[in-house]
Amino acid sequence: MNDRTENDALIEALNTSYIAEQLEPGGFYAYKHNDHVTTIDLLDKHLERPRRKTGRVVVEDVPSFVHYYKKHADSGSEVFVDVEAGRITAILDAHEPTPDEDLNRDESARWGEHQLVLVLHQTDAWKRWGGKDRQLIRQAEFADFIDDNRADIRKPTAAEMLELVQHFQTQKKVTFNSAIVLSNGDRRLTFTEETDAGAGTKGQIEVPSVLELGIAPFEDSEPYVVSARFRYRIQNSALYMGVLLDNADDVLKDAVKTVVTKIQEELGVQIMRGTPA
């Protein structure tokens, strides 16, 4: 096993005829031997403390982002937002403003290796409804889903939704025949219930055309009003139902922009649209 370290190489160079030249104070050394130049980097781990801050810190909420930014940012720090991805990135050691022309050299460039990232996480409620968006499922499964998520529904009322769900859950041995659209946009489904006597009992269920939901897209955003339109299909006398969320993508983007505004007000910085290199 070769346990030779960079320090060992530097000591060897100093103890032989090689001349080691310091290229950067406390950092890089180089020496020439047989027409070959060898560079030795005394990494941060060999120093008492790092030469500069580096690292990529990922936080999960706005207060954590604001706290870390205030602790480590300076006048050159920059913040970007990728609205589509729901991700806000701060480059804490970004390039500083270009110096005056009177200066001999540009001292504004920095490494951009100290980053702070806020990844916005969707709420469980948004994931649940988004997971059912544009999916048609059997009547009983749909009734259970509506029952489990009644707390997210603003209109119709909880009592009306409970009545609808219970109606669906009791109609297990039925044959759905048709549906008509009422003047208010709701739908009336007709069905025939199977009986032991053989003669079917006909019935009707009225289903609202739209649900009004109140759900927050992200943990750092307020609830939004989202319309969920009912969809249905009668296939082989079986009823399949689902919802179609209106403008879900637009709601997500607007929620990201709301979080951006909150951070800008907290930090007094301008957040740019885009992704840092």
N, C-alpha and C positions, 0 to 999 in steps of 0.2 A: 504494500500500500504506500502510495506517495503522499506524505503529509506536508509537503513543501508548500509554504504560504507565500503570498506576495511580499510580506515583510522579509522572509528568508531570502527571496530573490534580490530584494533591495540591499540587504546586508552583504550578500555575496558580491554584488556589483561594487559596493563601496570598499570591500576588502581585497578586491583584485585590481587589475589595471583598468577596468572599465570605469568610465566617468559617468556617474548618474547625474542627470540635470533635472532640476525641478521645473516642471512646466506650469504647474498651478500650485500655489501655496496650500499645503496640507492635502493635496489631491494627487495629481499625476506626476510621475517621474518617467524618464526614459534614458536608456544608455545604449551605446553602439558597440557591437562586438562582431568582428569578422564581416564588416560591411552590412550588418543586419541591425536594425533599430528595434529594441524591445521596450514596450511601454508598460509601466506598472501603475495601476490605479489603486490608491489607498482609499477604499470605499468608506462610506459613512460609518460602517460597523467598526472600523478601526479608530474612529475619532471619538472624542469625548461626547459630542452631540452632533446630529445631522447638520449638513451645510445649508439645507433648505427644507421646507415642508413639502411632502409629497403624499400621495395616497388618494383613494377614491372612497368617500364615505357615502353610504346610501341610507337615507332616513325615510320614515313612513308617514310623517305628518308635518303640518305647517309649523307648529311651535318648535319642533326639533330642527327644522331647516333654518328658521329665523335665529335660533340660539347659536347654532354652529357658525352660521354666516357672520353674525355679529362678532363672534370670538376671533375669527381668522381672516376676515376680508380686509382689504385696504382700498385705496383710491383707484387701483387698477383692476379690481375684481369685476367680472362680468357675469351676467345671468341670461340663460337662454331657455326657451320653452318649445317643446315639440308637442303641439296641440293634439295631433293624431294619436301619439303614443301615450299622452298623459304623463309626460316626464319633464321635470324642470331641473336644469343643470347649471350650477355655478362654477366658473373657473376662478378660483380664488387667487391664483398667481398668473392671471392673464397678462398680456402685453400692456405695459403702461403707455400713456400718451407719448407721442413722438417728441423728443427734446427740441429745443430751439435750434435754429440753423447755426447759431454761433458756436454750438458745442462741436468738438472735434469728432466725436463718434457717438453712434446711437446706443444709448444705454436703456432703451425702453423695452427691448425684447426679454421675455421671460419664458419659462419652460411649459407652463400650463399643465403641470402634473399634480396639482392639488385641487381635487374636484369634490363638489358636494352635489348629490343627486337626490331629488324627491320623486319617488315613484307613487303616483296616485293609485290607490287600490279601490276597486269597485266594491260597493256594499253587498252584503249577502242578498238583500232584497232585489237589487238591480240584477245580480247574477241569476236569481231564480226566475224573474220575469223574462230576462233576456234569453235564458235557456229554453223557454217555451215560445219565444217569438216565432211566428209563422209555422208552427208545428201543429198538425192536427192529430189529436189523440182520442182514444175512446171516451165516450160519455162519462163513464164511472171514474176513470182516471182524472179527467178534466174537473169533475165535480170535487174530487178530493184535493186537487191543486188549489182550486178557488177557495175551498174551505180552510186549507192550511195558511193561505195568504190573505185572508179577509182584512187583516189589519192595514194592508197597503191600499185598500179600495176606499175611495172617498164617495163615489157615486156609482151605482145606487147605494143606499144606506146599508149598514151592516145587517140590519134585520131583513131587508129585501134580498140581500145576497144569501143569507142563511136559508131563507124560504126557498130560493131557487135551487140551492145546492141540495137541500133535503128532498126537494121534488125530483131532482135528477137521480139522487141516490136510491130512491124508492122504486124508480122505473127501471128495473133490471131485466124483466122478461117482457120486452115490448118490441114492436116493429114500427119503426119510424116511416111515415108515408110521404110527407111533403112539408113544405114551409112556405109561408107567405110573408111579405113585408108589410107592416102596418103603416099607417099614415105618419106616425111619429118616428119611423125608422127602425123600431123594434121588430123582432121576428116572432111569428107564431108557428111552432112546430106541432104537427099532428102525429099521433101515434095510435097504435092498437095494442092493448095489453093482452097478453096470452092468459087464458084461464083454463082450469081443469075441465070445464064443461065443453070446451072447444070453441065456443063463441067468444070473439074478442070484444073487449070493452074499449071504445074509442076515447081519446083524451087529447088535451092540448097543453102546451107549455109556452109561455111567453118569455122570450129572452131579450134583454136589452141589447141594442146595437153597439153600444160603446160603454166601456168601463173607464172611470176617471181615477187614475192612480196618483198617490202622493209618495214618491220615493226619491231618496238622495242617491245620485250616481256614485259619488265618492264619499269616503269617510270625512273629508274636509269640506264638503259642500252641503248646502241646505236642500231640503226636499223640493223636487220639481213636480209640477202637474204634468202627467203623461197620459195620453189617450191610448187605450187598448181596445181596438175594434174586434168584435167577435167574428170568427170565421167558423163555418160549419160545412159538412158534407154528409149526405145520406148515401151510403154505399152498401149494397146488399142488405137493405133494410136496417143497417146499423148506423148510429149517429157518431160522427167524429167532429170534435170541436177544438178550437184554439183561439189565440189572440194575435193581433198584428199591432205592434207598438208603433205609434206615429212619431216620426222624426227622432228616433232614439239616438242616432248618430249626432244630430244637431244638439240634442240635450247634453250629450257627453262633452262635446266641444265647448258649449257655453259654460258648463260646470268647470272645465279646466280654466277657461278665461276668468271665471269668478275667483278661483284660487289664486291665479296670477295677480289679479287686482289686489287681493288681500295681502299678498307678499310684498307687492310694490308699496302699498301703504305702510306696512310694518317696517320696511327697510329703507324706504325713500330712494329706491333704485329703479331704473328702467329695464324691464325684461324684454329681451329681443326674441323675435320669432325665428326659430331655426335650431340647428344642431351643431355644437362646436366640433371642430375637427379633432 
